[in-house]
Amino acid sequence: MKKGYLGIDIGSISTKGVILDENNQILESSYIWTEGNPIEAVKRLLKELQNKTKDITIYGIGTTGSARKLIGLMVDADVVKNEITAHAIGTTQFYKNARTILEIGGQDSKIILLKDGIITDYAMNTLCAAGTGSFLSSQSKRLGVEIEDFGTLALKSKNPVKIAARCTVFAESDLIHKAQVGYQKEDIIAGLCRSVVLNYLNNVGKGKKIEEPIVFQGGVSKNKGVVKYFNEILKTEVIVDPNSHLMGAIGIAIMAHQKQSKTPKNLKILDISFETKGRECEGCSNHCEILRIYKDHKFIESWGSKCGKVS
């Protein structure tokens, strides 16, 4: 029976899981849609991974992503860390000299600057969906093109149009206008890919010194059109790893390996119920939103109290 270490990266759009071996090499991985329900998504993820890994025993679990605390409770995680740390550790496992990490996910994007494997600076954009995976997905539906074909079509363009992508509303209005006046779809798509890059660099990357080697990751890194315009605008070739979409899960699995359990982990949680109940505390002027977590209808944890008096 092999030892394995599980990393789960759960975001608002997608949920990623990897199982690493003793040498931090991927044994199995899974990528599924969160569909607005992180608890059920993780149950599906674990079921999928268990079906692939009947000869592997898990000795460490880590969680990262927007729902990391909730899922950490659910799976009894050894490590719960933010995405910045997880992405940096995952990236430097494969690219030890990396200086800049560009990451564009489904709902947010981030930039991480490194020196000698240490994070020196970072920035995140979580306020606007313009330039993220969900933005591109919505535009692909508007154009009647599969999102998987976006990159290939963008590469065919000879005359990419200018799209104002700093705001989702303006971008959609601009895109509709360009389509109505007769621009080719590949030119509009190329324009969208280019505007994603410009939006990222002018917002998330603003004021940051982007140095090589540059690693591009997240779901949008699979879009060849976006990769092309990063290369052109930065005047260098960004690195896109085959597992770029899994890097956060890889990083948190490495941390779980470093803090491995002495006993095997129990992943038989498919029939266990988890529920979050929220209420507004009236105890003081903070009016905190208190979240209470229940496992099989029993209270196990609460979050949100700023004063610490309420649970």
C-alpha positions as CSV (number, residue, x, y, z in Angstrom):
1,M,0.0,0.0,0.0
2,K,1.4,3.4,-1.1
3,K,1.4,6.5,1.1
4,G,-0.3,9.5,-0.4
5,Y,-0.8,13.2,0.5
6,L,-4.0,14.9,-0.6
7,G,-4.3,18.6,-1.5
8,I,-7.7,20.2,-2.2
9,D,-8.0,23.7,-3.8
10,I,-11.7,24.7,-3.7
11,G,-12.8,27.9,-5.4
12,S,-16.1,29.5,-6.4
13,I,-15.9,28.0,-10.0
14,S,-13.8,24.9,-9.8
15,T,-12.5,22.3,-7.2
16,K,-9.2,20.7,-7.7
17,G,-7.6,17.7,-6.0
18,V,-4.3,16.0,-6.2
19,I,-2.6,13.1,-4.5
20,L,1.1,13.2,-4.2
21,D,3.6,10.4,-3.4
22,E,6.5,10.5,-1.1
23,N,8.6,12.4,-3.7
24,N,5.8,15.0,-4.3
25,Q,5.0,13.6,-7.7
26,I,1.4,13.4,-8.8
27,L,-0.2,10.0,-8.4
28,E,-3.8,11.1,-9.3
29,S,-5.6,14.3,-9.9
30,S,-9.2,15.6,-10.4
31,Y,-10.7,18.8,-11.6
32,I,-14.5,19.4,-11.3
33,W,-17.0,22.3,-11.1
34,T,-18.0,23.6,-7.7
35,E,-21.5,24.5,-8.9
36,G,-22.1,26.8,-5.9
37,N,-21.9,23.9,-3.4
38,P,-18.3,23.3,-2.1
39,I,-19.4,20.6,0.3
40,E,-21.0,18.4,-2.4
41,A,-18.2,19.3,-4.8
42,V,-15.6,17.9,-2.4
43,K,-17.7,14.8,-1.8
44,R,-17.7,14.2,-5.6
45,L,-14.0,15.0,-5.8
46,L,-13.1,12.5,-3.1
47,K,-15.3,9.8,-4.6
48,E,-13.6,10.3,-8.0
49,L,-10.1,10.2,-6.4
50,Q,-10.9,7.1,-4.3
51,N,-12.1,5.2,-7.4
52,K,-8.7,5.9,-8.9
53,T,-6.5,5.1,-5.9
54,K,-7.6,1.9,-4.2
55,D,-4.0,1.0,-3.4
56,I,-3.1,4.4,-1.8
57,T,-3.5,5.3,1.9
58,I,-3.7,9.0,2.7
59,Y,-1.4,10.3,5.5
60,G,-1.9,14.0,5.1
61,I,-4.5,16.4,3.9
62,G,-4.3,20.1,3.1
63,T,-7.0,22.6,1.9
64,T,-6.7,26.0,0.2
65,G,-8.9,28.2,-1.8
66,S,-11.9,30.4,-0.9
67,A,-13.7,27.6,1.0
68,R,-10.5,26.2,2.6
69,K,-11.7,26.6,6.3
70,L,-15.0,24.9,5.7
71,I,-13.5,22.0,3.8
72,G,-10.6,21.8,6.2
73,L,-13.1,21.0,9.0
74,M,-15.0,18.6,6.7
75,V,-11.9,16.5,5.9
76,D,-10.0,17.0,9.1
77,A,-7.2,18.7,7.3
78,D,-3.6,18.9,8.7
79,V,-2.9,22.2,7.0
80,V,-5.2,25.0,5.9
81,K,-3.5,27.8,4.0
82,N,-4.3,30.7,1.7
83,E,-3.9,30.5,-2.1
84,I,-0.9,32.8,-2.3
85,T,1.2,30.4,-0.1
86,A,-0.1,27.3,-1.8
87,H,0.6,28.5,-5.4
88,A,4.1,29.7,-4.5
89,I,5.0,26.3,-2.9
90,G,3.5,24.4,-5.8
91,T,5.3,26.5,-8.4
92,T,8.7,26.4,-6.8
93,Q,8.5,22.6,-6.5
94,F,8.9,22.5,-10.3
95,Y,10.4,25.9,-11.1
96,K,12.8,26.7,-8.3
97,N,14.1,29.9,-9.9
98,A,10.7,31.4,-10.7
99,R,10.5,35.1,-10.0
100,T,6.9,35.9,-11.0
101,I,3.7,33.9,-10.8
102,L,0.7,35.2,-12.9
103,E,-2.5,33.4,-12.0
104,I,-6.0,34.0,-13.5
105,G,-8.8,31.8,-12.1
106,G,-12.5,31.6,-12.5
107,Q,-13.5,34.5,-10.3
108,D,-10.2,36.2,-9.3
109,S,-6.7,36.7,-10.3
110,K,-3.4,37.3,-8.5
111,I,0.3,38.0,-9.0
112,I,3.0,36.6,-6.7
113,L,6.6,37.9,-6.7
114,L,9.4,35.6,-5.5
115,K,13.1,35.7,-4.7
116,D,15.0,32.5,-3.8
117,G,11.7,30.7,-3.4
118,I,10.4,33.3,-0.9
119,I,7.3,35.5,-1.4
120,T,8.4,39.1,-1.5
121,D,5.2,40.7,-2.7
122,Y,1.7,39.9,-4.1
123,A,-1.6,41.4,-5.1
124,M,-5.1,40.0,-5.7
125,N,-8.1,41.2,-7.7
126,T,-11.4,39.8,-6.3
127,L,-13.7,42.9,-6.9
128,C,-14.3,42.7,-10.6
129,A,-14.8,39.6,-12.8
130,A,-13.5,41.4,-15.9
131,G,-10.5,39.4,-17.2
132,T,-11.2,36.2,-15.3
133,G,-12.3,32.8,-16.5
134,S,-16.0,33.4,-15.8
135,F,-15.8,36.6,-17.9
136,L,-14.3,34.7,-20.8
137,S,-16.9,31.9,-20.4
138,S,-19.8,34.3,-20.5
139,Q,-18.4,36.0,-23.6
140,S,-18.0,32.6,-25.3
141,K,-21.7,31.8,-24.7
142,R,-22.6,35.2,-26.1
143,L,-20.6,34.5,-29.3
144,G,-21.8,30.9,-29.6
145,V,-18.3,29.5,-29.3
146,E,-17.1,26.8,-27.0
147,I,-14.7,28.2,-24.4
148,E,-12.2,25.3,-25.2
149,D,-12.0,26.7,-28.8
150,F,-11.3,30.3,-27.7
151,G,-7.5,30.1,-27.8
152,T,-7.4,28.3,-31.2
153,L,-9.6,30.8,-32.8
154,A,-7.7,33.7,-31.3
155,L,-4.5,32.4,-32.9
156,K,-6.2,32.6,-36.4
157,S,-6.9,36.3,-36.0
158,K,-5.0,38.7,-38.3
159,N,-6.6,41.8,-37.0
160,P,-7.6,41.6,-33.3
161,V,-10.1,44.3,-32.4
162,K,-9.8,46.6,-29.3
163,I,-12.1,45.6,-26.5
164,A,-12.6,47.8,-23.4
165,A,-12.2,45.1,-20.7
166,R,-11.6,47.1,-17.6
167,C,-15.2,46.6,-16.7
168,T,-17.5,43.7,-17.5
169,V,-20.4,45.9,-18.5
170,F,-18.3,48.0,-20.8
171,A,-16.6,45.0,-22.3
172,E,-19.9,43.3,-23.1
173,S,-21.3,46.5,-24.6
174,D,-18.1,46.9,-26.7
175,L,-18.2,43.2,-27.8
176,I,-21.9,43.5,-28.9
177,H,-21.1,46.6,-30.9
178,K,-18.1,45.0,-32.6
179,A,-20.2,41.9,-33.6
180,Q,-23.0,44.1,-34.9
181,V,-20.7,46.1,-37.3
182,G,-19.4,42.9,-38.8
183,Y,-16.0,42.0,-37.2
184,Q,-15.0,38.3,-37.6
185,K,-15.4,36.1,-34.5
186,E,-11.7,35.3,-34.4
187,D,-10.8,39.0,-34.4
188,I,-13.3,39.7,-31.6
189,I,-12.0,36.7,-29.6
190,A,-8.4,37.7,-30.1
191,G,-9.3,41.2,-28.9
192,L,-10.9,39.7,-25.8
193,C,-7.8,37.6,-25.0
194,R,-5.6,40.7,-25.5
195,S,-7.8,42.8,-23.3
196,V,-7.7,40.2,-20.5
197,V,-3.9,40.5,-20.5
198,L,-3.9,44.3,-20.5
199,N,-6.6,44.4,-17.8
200,Y,-4.5,42.1,-15.6
201,L,-1.2,44.0,-16.1
202,N,-2.9,47.4,-15.6
203,N,-4.7,46.3,-12.4
204,V,-3.3,43.3,-10.7
205,G,0.2,43.8,-12.0
206,K,0.2,47.6,-11.6
207,G,3.4,48.9,-9.9
208,K,4.9,45.4,-9.7
209,K,8.3,44.6,-11.2
210,I,7.6,41.5,-13.3
211,E,10.9,39.5,-13.7
212,E,11.7,36.3,-15.4
213,P,11.2,33.4,-15.1
214,I,7.5,34.0,-15.3
215,V,5.1,31.2,-14.7
216,F,1.4,31.6,-15.8
217,Q,-1.2,29.4,-14.1
218,G,-4.9,29.0,-13.3
219,G,-7.6,27.9,-15.7
220,V,-7.1,30.8,-18.1
221,S,-3.5,29.7,-18.7
222,K,-5.0,26.9,-20.9
223,N,-6.2,29.6,-23.3
224,K,-3.6,29.8,-26.0
225,G,-4.7,33.3,-27.1
226,V,-4.2,34.8,-23.6
227,V,-0.7,33.1,-23.4
228,K,0.2,34.6,-26.8
229,Y,-0.6,38.1,-25.7
230,F,1.2,37.7,-22.4
231,N,4.3,36.7,-24.5
232,E,3.9,39.6,-26.9
233,I,3.2,42.4,-24.3
234,L,5.8,41.2,-21.8
235,K,8.2,40.5,-24.6
236,T,9.2,37.2,-23.2
237,E,7.9,33.6,-23.1
238,V,5.8,32.8,-20.0
239,I,6.0,29.3,-18.7
240,V,2.7,27.3,-18.7
241,D,3.1,23.9,-16.9
242,P,0.9,21.0,-18.0
243,N,-0.5,21.0,-14.5
244,S,-0.9,24.8,-14.2
245,H,-4.5,24.5,-13.2
246,L,-3.6,22.3,-10.3
247,M,-0.8,24.2,-8.8
248,G,-2.6,25.4,-5.7
249,A,-3.7,21.9,-4.9
250,I,-0.1,20.6,-5.5
251,G,1.3,23.3,-3.1
252,I,-1.1,22.5,-0.3
253,A,-0.5,18.7,-0.7
254,I,3.2,19.4,-0.3
255,M,2.5,21.2,2.9
256,A,0.4,18.3,4.1
257,H,3.3,16.0,3.3
258,Q,5.6,18.1,5.4
259,K,3.1,17.8,8.3
260,Q,2.0,14.3,7.7
261,S,-0.1,12.3,10.2
262,K,1.2,9.3,12.0
263,T,-2.0,7.5,11.3
264,P,-4.0,7.1,8.0
265,K,-6.8,9.6,7.3
266,N,-10.4,8.6,7.1
267,L,-12.0,9.9,3.9
268,K,-15.3,8.1,4.3
269,I,-17.4,11.3,4.6
270,L,-19.7,10.8,1.7
271,D,-22.7,10.0,4.0
272,I,-21.8,12.6,6.6
273,S,-23.9,15.8,6.6
274,F,-22.3,19.2,6.9
275,E,-24.4,22.4,7.3
276,T,-23.6,26.1,7.7
277,K,-26.1,28.3,9.5
278,G,-25.6,32.1,9.6
279,R,-27.1,34.8,11.9
280,E,-26.4,38.4,12.7
281,C,-25.1,39.0,16.2
282,E,-26.9,41.8,18.1
283,G,-24.5,41.8,21.0
284,C,-22.7,45.0,20.0
285,S,-22.4,47.7,17.3
286,N,-20.2,45.4,15.1
287,H,-23.3,43.3,14.1
288,C,-21.0,40.5,13.0
289,E,-22.3,37.7,10.7
290,I,-21.8,34.5,12.8
291,L,-21.4,31.3,10.8
292,R,-22.0,28.1,12.8
293,I,-20.8,24.8,11.3
294,Y,-22.7,21.5,12.0
295,K,-21.5,18.0,11.4
296,D,-24.3,15.4,11.4
297,H,-26.4,18.0,13.1
298,K,-23.9,18.6,15.9
299,F,-22.2,22.0,16.3
300,I,-18.5,21.8,15.7
301,E,-17.2,25.3,15.0
302,S,-18.2,29.0,14.5
303,W,-16.6,31.9,12.7
304,G,-17.2,35.6,12.3
305,S,-17.2,37.1,15.8
306,K,-14.8,40.1,15.9
307,C,-15.0,40.5,19.7
308,G,-14.7,36.7,20.3
309,K,-17.5,36.7,22.8
310,V,-20.0,34.9,20.6
311,S,-19.8,31.3,19.3
